[in-house]
């Protein structure tokens, strides 16, 4: 039973991800308002009472426009057999171009893998696959209280073949939210102006960029209140949370979805998830934990099913039922296992730093990177401490080393200035064996993440 249309919507909204078809018995005056409102829950098909089984040609089935998908692609699955475990599904531009030239009707999106050195890698999504991915993101946002009419500021970075801004935009459209498509690279003073004018219920973006804009608002003396913050791409440390709580009076912090460009959306959060915890989209994603690393197989990519994709993330299963009542298994992110450092909204590779040191002194063999974070007077700053072992009197020129690292990291150059990088890195020369080793193995822990 329901009281009115709004009450009916509240009853259906928790099941939006699973809704497909709806039969109705309505007057002509009621029909428009009911169908427009209920379509925001994700229902794809409406039919008058008694006609739901007739199946009009071209009508969606299981929430999908199957005829459109059949026209779009013909899959040759024999090539999938050649993919081994931990296969990379990213391709070079030349290989993608060759793929499209051999396809009769290629269409969809091309996205970039983000920041790495060497030749960038790309991935292709059909329109149907991207639509499915944004369905999953919309479910993630609904599960955390974003609903039709919520005002949401999108501060993910647009362009540069990145997927996040576009995916979030389409997911919010499916919910029926009021969107502020600002973008993370918009000048900070403009962002602050938009936030002051439209007073969003939620803001979404990369944590370091969100903090930077909160600092801008604080510096200008603006009194902003943003109840919800959604983040992805970096960890939301306790220091950052505390700063945003104090600056924006934020009450809720949630994940904008656990995903990768290769595999698509993997997990979602509900309001009962603790920091780092996610539910697995178990209907389309399988996850195995091998030596602490999450390997996922995703079937949301119909043209290229993902099998045993190595995420590079350390995870563990969360035991027990979730208070939200959902039965999808929960897991917790514990950090990265590879040699990629996510800092200052970019990815810095250990290989770039090792190469830079070698270019200046090939005899240096031992180094350690320590990531710290602290709240200064009106800001939060991430610091990279670089310690290396060398004989007394053979210390490197720190200024030259900073310039060398900056030159070798493509993503670093695309993200911050050399001057800003110089202020955020501390370089120390240590005597041989001065860097602490593991007492049992004698090995150095090369990357220590001590951010709160």
C-alpha positions as CSV (number, residue, x, y, z in Angstrom):
1,X,0.0,0.0,0.0
2,X,1.1,3.6,-0.6
3,X,-0.3,7.0,0.2
4,X,0.6,9.0,-2.9
5,X,3.0,9.0,-5.8
6,X,5.9,10.2,-3.7
7,X,5.3,7.4,-1.2
8,X,5.2,4.8,-4.0
9,X,8.5,6.1,-5.3
10,X,10.1,5.7,-1.9
11,X,8.9,2.1,-1.7
12,X,10.3,1.2,-5.2
13,X,13.6,3.2,-5.1
14,X,15.6,0.6,-3.0
15,X,14.9,-2.0,-5.7
16,X,15.7,0.3,-8.7
17,X,18.6,-1.8,-9.9
18,X,16.3,-4.8,-10.4
19,X,13.2,-3.2,-11.7
20,X,12.3,-3.9,-15.4
21,X,8.6,-3.7,-16.3
22,X,5.5,-2.2,-14.8
23,X,1.8,-2.8,-15.6
24,X,-0.5,0.1,-14.8
25,X,-4.2,1.0,-14.6
26,X,-4.4,4.8,-14.7
27,X,-6.5,7.5,-16.0
28,X,-5.1,9.7,-18.8
29,X,-4.6,12.5,-16.3
30,X,-2.6,10.2,-14.0
31,X,-0.6,8.5,-16.6
32,X,1.9,11.2,-17.5
33,X,2.9,12.0,-13.9
34,X,3.1,8.4,-12.8
35,X,5.2,7.2,-15.8
36,X,7.5,10.2,-15.7
37,X,8.1,9.8,-11.9
38,X,8.5,6.0,-11.9
39,X,10.8,6.0,-14.8
40,X,13.4,7.6,-12.5
41,X,13.5,4.3,-10.6
42,X,15.0,2.5,-13.6
43,X,11.9,0.9,-15.0
44,X,12.4,0.6,-18.7
45,X,9.0,-0.7,-19.8
46,X,5.4,0.3,-19.1
47,X,2.3,-1.5,-20.4
48,X,-1.5,-1.1,-19.7
49,X,-2.8,-3.7,-17.3
50,X,-3.4,-7.1,-19.1
51,X,-0.9,-6.4,-21.9
52,X,2.4,-6.9,-20.2
53,X,2.9,-10.3,-21.9
54,X,2.1,-9.2,-25.4
55,X,5.7,-8.1,-26.0
56,X,5.5,-5.4,-28.6
57,X,8.3,-5.5,-31.2
58,X,11.3,-3.5,-30.1
59,X,10.2,-3.4,-26.4
60,X,12.9,-3.8,-23.8
61,X,13.4,-7.3,-22.3
62,X,14.9,-7.7,-18.8
63,X,15.4,-4.0,-18.7
64,X,17.5,-4.0,-21.9
65,X,16.7,-3.0,-25.5
66,X,17.8,-6.3,-26.9
67,X,17.1,-5.5,-30.5
68,X,19.5,-2.5,-30.3
69,X,22.2,-4.7,-28.9
70,X,21.8,-7.3,-31.6
71,X,22.2,-4.7,-34.3
72,X,25.3,-3.2,-32.6
73,X,27.7,-6.1,-32.3
74,X,28.4,-9.7,-33.4
75,X,30.8,-11.3,-31.0
76,X,33.5,-13.7,-32.0
77,X,34.2,-15.4,-28.6
78,X,37.0,-17.6,-29.9
79,X,39.5,-14.9,-29.3
80,X,38.5,-14.8,-25.6
81,X,40.1,-18.2,-25.1
82,X,43.5,-16.7,-25.7
83,X,43.3,-14.4,-22.7
84,X,45.3,-15.7,-19.7
85,X,45.1,-14.7,-16.1
86,X,46.1,-11.1,-15.2
87,X,45.7,-10.1,-18.9
88,X,45.6,-6.4,-19.5
89,X,42.5,-5.3,-21.4
90,X,43.9,-1.9,-22.3
91,X,45.3,-1.4,-25.8
92,X,47.5,1.0,-27.7
93,X,45.8,3.5,-30.0
94,X,47.3,1.7,-33.0
95,X,45.7,-1.6,-32.0
96,X,42.3,0.0,-31.3
97,X,42.5,1.7,-34.7
98,X,43.2,-1.7,-36.3
99,X,40.3,-3.2,-34.4
100,X,37.9,-0.5,-35.7
101,X,39.1,-0.9,-39.3
102,X,38.2,-4.6,-39.1
103,X,34.8,-3.9,-37.6
104,X,31.8,-3.3,-39.8
105,X,30.0,-0.9,-37.5
106,X,32.3,0.3,-34.7
107,X,30.8,2.7,-32.2
108,X,31.0,3.6,-28.6
109,X,33.6,5.3,-26.4
110,X,37.4,5.2,-26.2
111,X,38.8,5.9,-22.7
112,X,42.3,6.3,-21.4
113,X,43.9,4.3,-18.6
114,X,45.0,7.5,-16.9
115,X,48.5,8.4,-15.8
116,X,51.4,6.1,-16.7
117,X,54.7,6.4,-18.4
118,X,55.4,5.2,-21.9
119,X,52.7,4.9,-24.6
120,X,49.2,5.5,-23.1
121,X,46.7,2.6,-23.2
122,X,43.1,2.8,-24.1
123,X,39.9,0.7,-23.8
124,X,36.7,0.6,-25.9
125,X,33.2,0.6,-24.5
126,X,30.1,0.0,-26.6
127,X,27.2,2.3,-25.9
128,X,25.3,-0.6,-24.3
129,X,28.2,-1.4,-22.0
130,X,28.6,2.2,-20.9
131,X,24.8,2.4,-20.3
132,X,25.1,-0.7,-18.1
133,X,28.0,0.8,-16.2
134,X,26.1,4.0,-15.5
135,X,23.1,1.9,-14.3
136,X,25.4,0.4,-11.7
137,X,26.8,3.8,-10.7
138,X,23.2,5.1,-10.4
139,X,22.4,2.2,-8.0
140,X,25.5,3.0,-6.0
141,X,24.3,6.7,-5.5
142,X,20.7,5.7,-4.8
143,X,21.9,3.3,-2.1
144,X,23.6,6.2,-0.4
145,X,20.7,8.6,-0.5
146,X,21.0,10.5,-3.8
147,X,17.5,10.7,-5.3
148,X,15.4,12.6,-7.8
149,X,15.7,16.3,-7.1
150,X,19.0,16.1,-5.2
151,X,21.4,18.9,-6.3
152,X,24.8,17.4,-7.0
153,X,28.1,19.1,-8.0
154,X,30.2,17.0,-10.3
155,X,33.9,17.9,-9.8
156,X,35.5,14.9,-11.5
157,X,37.8,15.9,-14.2
158,X,36.3,16.0,-17.7
159,X,38.0,15.4,-21.0
160,X,41.5,13.9,-21.7
161,X,39.7,10.6,-22.6
162,X,38.8,10.1,-18.9
163,X,35.6,8.3,-18.1
164,X,34.7,9.5,-14.6
165,X,33.0,12.8,-15.3
166,X,30.9,11.4,-18.1
167,X,29.9,8.2,-16.2
168,X,28.9,10.2,-13.1
169,X,26.9,12.7,-15.3
170,X,24.9,9.9,-17.0
171,X,24.3,8.0,-13.7
172,X,22.9,11.2,-12.1
173,X,20.7,11.8,-15.1
174,X,19.2,8.3,-14.6
175,X,18.4,9.2,-11.0
176,X,16.8,12.5,-11.9
177,X,19.2,14.6,-9.9
178,X,19.8,18.3,-10.5
179,X,23.4,18.5,-11.8
180,X,26.1,21.1,-11.6
181,X,28.6,19.9,-14.2
182,X,31.5,22.0,-13.0
183,X,34.5,19.8,-13.6
184,X,37.6,19.5,-11.4
185,X,39.8,21.7,-13.6
186,X,37.5,24.7,-13.4
187,X,39.2,27.7,-11.7
188,X,38.8,27.3,-7.9
189,X,37.3,30.8,-7.5
190,X,34.6,29.8,-10.1
191,X,33.9,26.5,-8.3
192,X,33.4,28.3,-5.0
193,X,31.1,30.8,-6.7
194,X,28.9,28.0,-8.1
195,X,28.8,26.2,-4.8
196,X,27.8,29.3,-3.0
197,X,25.0,30.1,-5.5
198,X,23.5,26.7,-5.9
199,X,24.2,25.1,-2.4
200,X,24.4,21.5,-3.5
201,X,23.3,18.6,-1.4
202,X,26.3,16.6,-2.5
203,X,29.6,17.0,-4.2
204,X,31.7,14.4,-6.1
205,X,35.3,14.3,-7.1
206,X,38.9,13.3,-6.3
207,X,39.7,13.9,-2.6
208,X,42.8,16.1,-3.2
209,X,40.9,18.4,-5.6
210,X,37.9,18.6,-3.2
211,X,40.3,19.6,-0.4
212,X,41.9,22.2,-2.6
213,X,38.6,23.8,-3.3
214,X,37.6,23.7,0.3
215,X,40.8,25.6,1.1
216,X,39.8,28.2,-1.5
217,X,36.4,28.7,0.1
218,X,38.0,28.9,3.5
219,X,40.6,31.4,2.3
220,X,37.8,33.6,0.9
221,X,35.9,33.5,4.2
222,X,32.9,31.7,2.6
223,X,30.5,29.7,4.9
224,X,29.6,26.6,2.9
225,X,27.6,23.6,4.0
226,X,27.8,20.5,1.8
227,X,26.1,17.6,3.5
228,X,27.5,14.7,1.4
229,X,30.8,14.1,-0.2
230,X,31.4,11.3,-2.7
231,X,34.9,10.4,-3.8
232,X,36.9,8.1,-6.0
233,X,40.4,7.8,-7.5
234,X,42.2,8.3,-4.1
235,X,41.7,7.4,-0.5
236,X,39.8,9.7,1.7
237,X,42.0,9.9,4.7
238,X,40.9,10.8,8.2
239,X,42.8,14.1,7.9
240,X,40.9,15.0,4.7
241,X,37.6,14.0,6.3
242,X,38.2,16.1,9.3
243,X,39.2,19.1,7.2
244,X,36.1,18.8,5.0
245,X,33.9,18.3,8.1
246,X,35.2,21.5,9.6
247,X,35.2,23.5,6.3
248,X,32.0,22.3,4.6
249,X,30.2,20.8,7.6
250,X,30.0,17.6,5.7
251,X,28.0,14.9,7.5
252,X,28.4,11.9,5.2
253,X,31.4,10.6,3.1
254,X,30.7,7.9,0.5
255,X,32.3,6.1,-2.4
256,X,31.4,7.2,-5.9
257,X,31.9,3.5,-6.8
258,X,34.7,1.0,-6.8
259,X,35.7,0.7,-10.5
260,X,38.5,0.5,-13.0
261,X,38.5,1.7,-16.6
262,X,39.3,-1.9,-17.8
263,X,36.7,-3.9,-15.8
264,X,34.0,-1.3,-15.2
265,X,32.1,-1.0,-12.0
266,X,33.0,-3.6,-9.4
267,X,31.4,-2.6,-6.1
268,X,29.0,-0.2,-4.5
269,X,28.5,1.3,-1.0
270,X,25.4,1.6,1.1
271,X,25.0,3.9,4.1
272,X,26.0,1.1,6.5
273,X,29.4,0.5,4.9
274,X,32.4,1.7,6.9
275,X,35.3,3.5,5.2
276,X,36.8,1.4,2.4
277,X,34.0,-1.2,2.5
278,X,31.9,-2.0,-0.6
279,X,29.3,-4.5,-1.7
280,X,30.2,-6.6,-4.7
281,X,27.9,-6.3,-7.7
282,X,27.6,-10.1,-7.4
283,X,25.1,-10.5,-10.3
284,X,27.7,-9.5,-12.9
285,X,31.1,-9.6,-11.0
286,X,33.1,-12.5,-9.4
287,X,35.9,-11.7,-7.1
288,X,38.7,-13.9,-5.9
289,X,41.4,-12.9,-3.5
290,X,44.8,-14.3,-4.4
291,X,47.7,-13.5,-2.1
292,X,45.8,-10.5,-0.8
293,X,45.0,-9.1,-4.3
294,X,41.5,-8.8,-5.8
295,X,41.1,-10.6,-9.1
296,X,37.8,-9.9,-10.7
297,X,35.8,-11.4,-13.6
298,X,33.1,-9.0,-14.9
299,X,30.3,-9.9,-17.3
300,X,29.0,-6.4,-17.7
301,X,31.4,-6.0,-20.6
302,X,29.5,-8.1,-23.3
303,X,31.9,-7.4,-26.1
304,X,34.9,-8.3,-24.0
305,X,34.2,-10.2,-20.8
306,X,36.9,-9.5,-18.2
307,X,38.4,-12.7,-16.7
308,X,40.8,-12.7,-13.7
309,X,41.6,-9.1,-14.0
310,X,44.4,-8.1,-11.5
311,X,43.1,-4.9,-9.8
312,X,46.4,-4.1,-8.0
313,X,44.3,-3.6,-4.8
314,X,44.7,-5.4,-1.5
315,X,41.3,-6.5,-0.2
316,X,39.7,-8.7,2.4
317,X,36.2,-10.1,2.8
318,X,33.9,-8.5,5.4
319,X,32.1,-11.2,7.4
320,X,28.5,-11.0,8.5
321,X,25.3,-9.5,7.2
322,X,25.0,-5.8,6.3
323,X,22.6,-3.7,8.2
324,X,21.1,-2.5,4.9
325,X,19.7,-6.0,4.3
326,X,21.4,-6.5,0.9
327,X,22.8,-9.9,0.4
328,X,25.7,-9.0,-1.9
329,X,29.0,-9.9,-0.2
330,X,31.1,-7.1,1.3
331,X,34.8,-6.5,1.0
332,X,37.2,-3.9,2.3
333,X,39.9,-2.0,0.4
334,X,43.3,-2.1,2.2
335,X,45.5,-0.2,-0.2
336,X,47.6,-0.8,-3.3
337,X,50.0,-3.8,-3.7
338,X,51.8,-2.6,-6.8
339,X,54.5,0.1,-7.2
340,X,52.1,2.9,-8.1
341,X,51.8,5.8,-5.7
342,X,48.5,7.8,-5.8
343,X,49.3,11.3,-4.5
344,X,48.4,14.9,-5.5
345,X,45.6,13.6,-7.8
346,X,48.1,11.7,-10.0
347,X,49.9,8.3,-10.2
348,X,53.6,8.4,-9.6
349,X,55.5,5.2,-10.5
350,X,58.3,3.8,-8.4
351,X,60.1,3.1,-11.7
352,X,60.1,6.8,-12.6
353,X,61.9,7.6,-9.3
354,X,64.4,4.7,-9.6
355,X,65.2,5.8,-13.2
356,X,65.7,9.4,-12.1
357,X,68.2,8.4,-9.3
358,X,70.0,6.0,-11.7
359,X,70.4,8.8,-14.3
360,X,72.3,10.9,-11.6
361,X,74.2,8.1,-9.8
362,X,73.9,4.5,-11.0
363,X,75.6,3.2,-7.9
364,X,72.6,4.0,-5.6
365,X,70.7,0.8,-4.9
366,X,68.6,1.4,-1.8
367,X,65.7,3.9,-1.3
368,X,62.5,4.3,0.6
369,X,59.4,6.4,-0.1
370,X,57.3,7.6,2.9
371,X,53.9,9.2,2.2
372,X,52.7,11.5,5.0
373,X,49.9,14.0,5.3
374,X,49.3,16.9,7.7
375,X,46.8,19.7,8.3
376,X,48.5,23.0,8.1
377,X,47.0,26.4,9.1
378,X,44.3,26.4,6.4
379,X,45.1,23.4,4.2
380,X,45.9,19.7,4.0
381,X,49.1,18.8,2.3
382,X,50.5,15.4,1.2
383,X,54.3,15.1,1.5
384,X,56.5,12.5,-0.3
385,X,59.7,11.8,1.7
386,X,62.4,10.2,-0.5
387,X,65.3,8.6,1.4
388,X,68.2,7.0,-0.4
389,X,71.5,5.4,0.9
390,X,74.8,6.7,-0.3
391,X,78.4,7.0,1.0
392,X,79.2,10.2,2.9
393,X,80.2,13.0,0.5
394,X,78.4,11.4,-2.5
395,X,75.0,13.0,-1.9
396,X,72.9,13.9,-4.9
397,X,71.9,17.4,-5.8
398,X,68.3,17.5,-4.5
399,X,67.2,20.2,-7.0
400,X,68.5,18.2,-10.0
401,X,66.8,15.0,-8.6
402,X,63.5,16.8,-8.3
403,X,63.7,18.1,-11.9
404,X,64.7,14.6,-13.1
405,X,61.7,13.0,-11.4
406,X,59.4,15.7,-12.7
407,X,60.7,15.2,-16.2
408,X,60.3,11.4,-16.2
409,X,56.7,11.3,-14.9
410,X,54.2,12.2,-17.5
411,X,51.3,12.2,-15.1
412,X,53.1,14.4,-12.6
413,X,53.7,17.0,-15.4
414,X,50.0,16.9,-16.4
415,X,48.9,17.4,-12.8
416,X,51.0,19.9,-10.8
417,X,53.7,22.5,-11.5
418,X,57.4,21.9,-10.8
419,X,57.3,24.5,-8.1
420,X,54.4,22.8,-6.4
421,X,56.1,19.4,-6.6
422,X,59.3,20.9,-5.1
423,X,57.3,22.1,-2.1
424,X,55.8,18.7,-1.6
425,X,58.9,16.4,-1.7
426,X,61.5,16.0,1.0
427,X,64.8,14.3,-0.1
428,X,67.3,12.9,2.5
429,X,70.6,11.1,2.0
430,X,71.2,8.3,4.4
431,X,74.4,6.4,5.2
432,X,74.5,2.7,4.0
433,X,72.2,0.5,6.1
434,X,70.7,3.5,7.8
435,X,67.2,2.9,6.3
436,X,65.4,0.4,8.5
437,X,65.2,-3.2,7.3
438,X,62.9,-6.0,8.1
439,X,64.5,-7.9,11.0
440,X,63.6,-11.3,9.5
441,X,64.2,-10.8,5.8
442,X,66.6,-7.8,5.7
443,X,64.4,-6.2,3.0
444,X,63.5,-2.5,2.9
445,X,59.8,-1.6,2.8
446,X,60.2,0.6,-0.3
447,X,56.8,2.4,0.0
448,X,55.3,3.3,3.4
449,X,52.0,5.0,3.3
450,X,51.6,6.9,6.6
451,X,48.7,9.1,5.5
452,X,46.0,9.1,8.2
